[in-house]
Amino acid sequence: MMFCFGLVMSNFGAIAMEPLGHIAGAAASLQGFITTIGGALGGFLIGQLFDGTVGPLTLGFFGFGLAGMVAVLVTEKGKLFQTGQGGAPDMAH
């Protein structure tokens, strides 16, 4: 799972940098800072909820996964589910 997460995050990072070509280095630094702090805070929160079961971890995966999907849907403005010619995803835009 972590291998796949690494692939997804690097691709999302590259997509996010596309409109910021002239300041991509600074933008990548800020993105790294925000994801590191966000991950640390999220991990701390889930760690504090640990009660000896896998419940908090399961809820954490579900909650943060859902939040990530909502973030993608909002930022893509619904383009995630649009199709182009022949039913394939429209990658022209």
Buried (B, 14 or more C-beta within 10 A) or exposed (E): EEEEEEEEEEEBBEEBBEEBEEEBEEBBEEBEEEEEEEEEEBEEEBEEEEEEEEEBEEEBEEEBEEEEEEEEEEEEEEEEEEEEEEEEEEEEE
